[in-house]
Structure formats: C-alpha cells, structure tokens
Amino acid sequence: MIYDFAKVQNVVKEGFYHAVVTDVKSVEAKSGNEMKRVSLETKDGGRFSDFFVEVSKAYWKIQNFFKACQLPHEGKVKMSNNWEEVLGKKVQVKVEIEEYKGTERNVIKGYFRDDQKLA
C-alpha cells in the first residue's frame, strides 16, 4: 500500500498568504443547505479549504470572496452552479490557527485582492 500525503493540509503560521483557487466542490452542510468547498494553494505548497454556505445570511462571506477574486460582487450576480469562474483566481488570505477537538488547524479569516498591500 502506498500513501500519498502530498495533499495533507499541514498547519502553517498565522499570517497573510498569496493563494490560487484550485478547486470548488458543491457539498451539503449538516444543516442540509448547499455549500461550496473551495480549495486554495500557495506557491510554497500550503493548502487551505474554506466553506461557503449558500444562504442569504452568509452572502457577506461570498461577496468578500468574489471581491477578492476580482469578480462582480455588487447587486445581483450570476455565477455558474459550480463556480468555475473562481478557478485559477489569485487572492490573499488571512490565516489563523484554531483548535478543534484537541487539534490545531488553519482557518481562513479574510479574503483580499492579490494586488492589495497588506501588513
């Protein structure tokens, strides 16, 4: 048996990272709502995933993500069902470390345009 750990998400230091959107999957939240699982990768191999629940009270997060991707983000915006428009988009992410069930993991706390100057 060969185990390929190349895609294991290792915990990285808190901070800002330049990343590229590499994948989007439609999944179902525990609540039964539709959501998107977005995968991002940094140039040095860091990998992150984030979830966007598709309910109106969570649209602020989707809007911030679309803005960082330099996609339309005001008024009514039409996107493909699988969000293929975000694939390959470069963004910056603010990453923090949180503990979940006794294990540290990275959490994306913000999205910013790739060309934005951040601390």
Salt bridges, closest charged atoms under 4 A:
ASP23 OD2 - LYS25 NZ 3.52
GLU41 OE1 - ARG47 NE 3.71
ASP50 OD1 - LYS61 NZ 2.97
GLU54 OE1 - LYS36 NZ 3.19
GLU74 OE2 - HIS73 NE2 3.67
GLU96 OE2 - LYS94 NZ 3.59
GLU98 OE2 - LYS109 NZ 2.91
ASP114 OD1 - HIS18 ND1 2.65
ASP115 OD2 - ARG113 NH2 2.86
